[in-house]
Amino acid sequence: MFPHFENCLNMTLREWTYWHNVMHRHYTTYLGSKVLKPPFDWLVMQDIIQETRPPLIIEIGSFEGGFALWMAHLTEAMSLGTRIVGLDITDRPTKVNHPRITWVIGDATTDQVFRKVEELAENRRGMVIEDSDHKQHTTRKLLEMYYKFVSPGCYLVVEDTVCECLSLPPFPGPLPAVRDFIQQHGDQFVIDRSREKYILTYNPMGYLLRRPDAQRGE
């Protein structure tokens, strides 16, 4: 039995955030495939896609493929020509099929996988979502490798930076990687905290906007 609204009015934001961690891990799906994302961040991603209209979306860490499928349906409904490249270390998401989605299975930090993504991108640039294992060193390496695919005025989204705020593993997690990346690439990217408008987010300081006047760094 799930708790009822009237019995939860004294929950703290921390308690509510922990509750969402349970909900999105076990009870959140899109057309039968799990989506490891709380609803407010899901809505923010809709806003970003609607506003930036990316021709390419790279999702690093796709779990069961539910969110990639949702993005495919959204961009299809918007009549965009968006190509979605989903990366995962297991073949679990490949049960999801859509003509807009191409799956690349393997370690996203390897040159082999990176070259495959370059080939599929076909010089497109757009949005990158980093949602892999969240270890600081992994996140930092992926940010350095894949930021070249983010177009000016679009986003590099780092998921689950909330780990540090809630003292959730891994330790250290993705937030220190974000801070280091911004320190190195502040001329290219800025943390856009306006994307945290619902307060509850699993990506605090994780919405990295590539400055509209930024030059390609590759």
C-alpha positions as CSV (number, residue, x, y, z in Angstrom):
1,M,0.0,0.0,0.0
2,F,1.4,3.4,-1.0
3,P,1.2,6.2,1.5
4,H,-1.7,8.7,1.1
5,F,-1.4,12.4,0.6
6,E,-3.0,13.5,3.8
7,N,-0.6,11.3,5.8
8,C,2.5,12.8,4.2
9,L,2.1,16.5,4.7
10,N,4.8,16.7,7.3
11,M,7.4,14.9,5.2
12,T,10.7,16.8,4.7
13,L,12.1,17.3,1.2
14,R,14.8,14.8,2.1
15,E,12.2,12.2,3.0
16,W,10.2,12.9,-0.2
17,T,13.4,12.6,-2.3
18,Y,14.2,9.3,-0.7
19,W,10.6,8.1,-1.4
20,H,11.0,9.1,-5.1
21,N,14.2,7.0,-5.2
22,V,12.1,4.0,-4.3
23,M,9.3,4.9,-6.7
24,H,11.4,5.5,-9.8
25,R,13.5,2.4,-9.2
26,H,10.6,0.0,-8.8
27,Y,7.3,1.5,-10.0
28,T,8.1,4.0,-12.9
29,T,7.7,2.7,-16.5
30,Y,7.0,3.9,-20.0
31,L,5.1,1.4,-22.1
32,G,6.3,-1.4,-19.9
33,S,10.0,-0.5,-19.7
34,K,11.4,1.0,-16.5
35,V,12.5,4.6,-16.4
36,L,14.9,5.5,-13.6
37,K,13.8,9.1,-13.4
38,P,11.5,11.0,-11.1
39,P,8.6,12.7,-12.7
40,F,9.8,16.3,-12.3
41,D,13.1,15.6,-14.1
42,W,11.1,13.9,-16.8
43,L,9.1,17.0,-17.3
44,V,12.2,19.2,-17.4
45,M,13.6,16.9,-20.1
46,Q,10.5,17.5,-22.1
47,D,11.0,21.3,-21.7
48,I,14.6,21.0,-22.9
49,I,13.8,19.0,-25.9
50,Q,10.9,21.2,-26.8
51,E,13.0,24.4,-26.5
52,T,16.3,23.1,-28.1
53,R,14.9,20.7,-30.7
54,P,18.2,18.6,-30.8
55,P,18.9,16.7,-34.0
56,L,20.9,14.2,-31.9
57,I,20.4,12.8,-28.4
58,I,23.0,10.6,-26.9
59,E,21.9,8.7,-23.8
60,I,24.8,7.1,-21.9
61,G,23.2,4.5,-19.6
62,S,19.8,3.4,-20.9
63,F,18.8,0.6,-18.4
64,E,15.7,-0.9,-20.0
65,G,15.4,1.7,-22.7
66,G,12.1,3.2,-21.5
67,F,13.3,6.8,-21.6
68,A,15.0,6.5,-25.0
69,L,11.6,5.2,-26.3
70,W,9.8,8.1,-24.8
71,M,12.2,10.5,-26.4
72,A,11.7,8.8,-29.7
73,H,8.0,9.2,-29.5
74,L,8.2,12.8,-28.3
75,T,10.6,13.9,-31.1
76,E,8.4,12.0,-33.6
77,A,5.3,13.8,-32.4
78,M,7.2,17.1,-32.8
79,S,8.1,16.2,-36.4
80,L,11.8,16.5,-35.6
81,G,14.5,14.5,-37.4
82,T,16.2,13.6,-34.1
83,R,18.4,10.5,-34.0
84,I,18.8,8.8,-30.6
85,V,21.9,6.9,-29.8
86,G,21.6,4.8,-26.6
87,L,24.7,3.4,-24.9
88,D,24.7,0.7,-22.3
89,I,27.1,-1.8,-21.0
90,T,24.5,-4.6,-21.2
91,D,22.1,-5.5,-24.0
92,R,19.0,-5.1,-21.7
93,P,17.7,-2.0,-23.5
94,T,17.8,-3.6,-27.0
95,K,14.4,-5.2,-26.4
96,V,13.1,-1.7,-27.2
97,N,12.9,-1.0,-30.9
98,H,12.1,2.2,-32.7
99,P,13.5,3.5,-36.0
100,R,14.9,6.6,-34.4
101,I,16.9,4.6,-31.8
102,T,20.2,3.0,-32.4
103,W,21.8,0.9,-29.6
104,V,25.5,0.7,-29.0
105,I,26.4,-2.0,-26.4
106,G,29.7,-1.7,-24.6
107,D,31.8,0.4,-22.3
108,A,31.1,4.1,-23.2
109,T,34.6,5.1,-22.0
110,T,36.4,2.9,-24.7
111,D,37.7,4.2,-28.0
112,Q,35.8,1.5,-29.8
113,V,32.4,2.6,-28.5
114,F,33.2,6.3,-28.9
115,R,34.2,5.8,-32.6
116,K,30.9,4.0,-33.2
117,V,29.0,7.0,-31.7
118,E,31.0,9.4,-33.9
119,E,30.0,7.3,-36.9
120,L,26.3,7.3,-36.0
121,A,26.3,11.0,-35.2
122,E,27.3,11.8,-38.8
123,N,28.5,15.3,-37.7
124,R,25.2,16.0,-35.9
125,R,25.3,17.8,-32.5
126,G,22.6,18.1,-29.9
127,M,22.1,16.9,-26.4
128,V,24.0,14.3,-24.2
129,I,22.6,12.6,-21.1
130,E,25.2,11.0,-18.9
131,D,23.5,8.4,-16.7
132,S,26.0,5.6,-16.3
133,D,27.5,4.2,-13.1
134,H,27.9,7.7,-11.5
135,K,31.4,7.1,-10.1
136,Q,33.4,10.4,-10.1
137,H,36.2,9.2,-12.3
138,T,33.8,7.5,-14.8
139,T,31.6,10.6,-15.0
140,R,34.5,12.9,-15.4
141,K,36.0,10.8,-18.3
142,L,32.6,10.6,-20.1
143,L,32.1,14.3,-19.8
144,E,35.5,15.0,-21.3
145,M,34.9,12.5,-24.1
146,Y,31.3,13.3,-25.1
147,Y,30.8,17.0,-24.6
148,K,31.9,17.6,-28.2
149,F,28.5,16.2,-29.2
150,V,26.6,19.0,-27.4
151,S,25.7,21.9,-29.7
152,P,25.8,25.6,-28.5
153,G,22.5,26.4,-26.7
154,C,21.9,22.8,-25.8
155,Y,22.6,20.6,-22.8
156,L,24.9,18.1,-21.3
157,V,22.7,16.6,-18.5
158,V,24.5,14.8,-15.7
159,E,22.1,12.5,-13.9
160,D,22.0,11.7,-10.1
161,T,24.2,14.4,-8.8
162,V,21.8,14.2,-5.8
163,C,24.0,11.3,-4.6
164,E,26.3,13.8,-2.7
165,C,23.3,15.7,-1.3
166,L,21.7,12.6,0.2
167,S,24.9,10.7,1.0
168,L,24.0,7.9,-1.4
169,P,26.7,5.8,-3.1
170,P,28.9,5.8,-5.0
171,F,31.4,7.8,-3.1
172,P,32.7,10.1,-4.6
173,G,29.8,10.5,-7.1
174,P,29.1,12.6,-10.1
175,L,28.8,16.1,-8.5
176,P,32.6,16.5,-8.0
177,A,33.1,15.5,-11.6
178,V,30.6,18.2,-12.7
179,R,32.4,20.8,-10.6
180,D,35.8,19.8,-12.1
181,F,34.4,19.8,-15.6
182,I,33.0,23.3,-15.2
183,Q,36.2,24.6,-13.7
184,Q,38.0,23.3,-16.8
185,H,35.4,24.3,-19.4
186,G,33.6,27.3,-17.9
187,D,34.2,29.2,-21.2
188,Q,32.1,26.5,-22.9
189,F,29.5,25.5,-20.3
190,V,27.5,27.0,-17.5
191,I,25.4,25.3,-14.8
192,D,21.7,26.2,-15.5
193,R,19.9,26.0,-12.2
194,S,16.7,27.3,-13.8
195,R,16.1,23.7,-14.8
196,E,15.6,22.9,-11.1
197,K,12.4,24.9,-11.0
198,Y,10.4,22.1,-9.3
199,I,12.9,22.0,-6.4
200,L,12.8,18.2,-6.3
201,T,15.4,17.0,-8.8
202,Y,17.9,14.2,-8.9
203,N,20.2,16.4,-11.0
204,P,21.1,19.4,-8.8
205,M,23.8,21.4,-10.7
206,G,23.6,18.7,-13.4
207,Y,22.0,20.7,-16.2
208,L,25.0,22.0,-18.1
209,L,24.1,24.4,-20.8
210,R,26.6,24.9,-23.6
211,R,27.0,28.6,-24.0
212,P,25.3,29.8,-27.3
213,D,28.5,31.6,-28.3
214,A,30.8,28.6,-27.5
215,Q,33.2,27.3,-30.0
216,R,33.6,23.6,-30.6
217,G,36.2,22.2,-28.2
218,E,37.1,19.0,-30.1
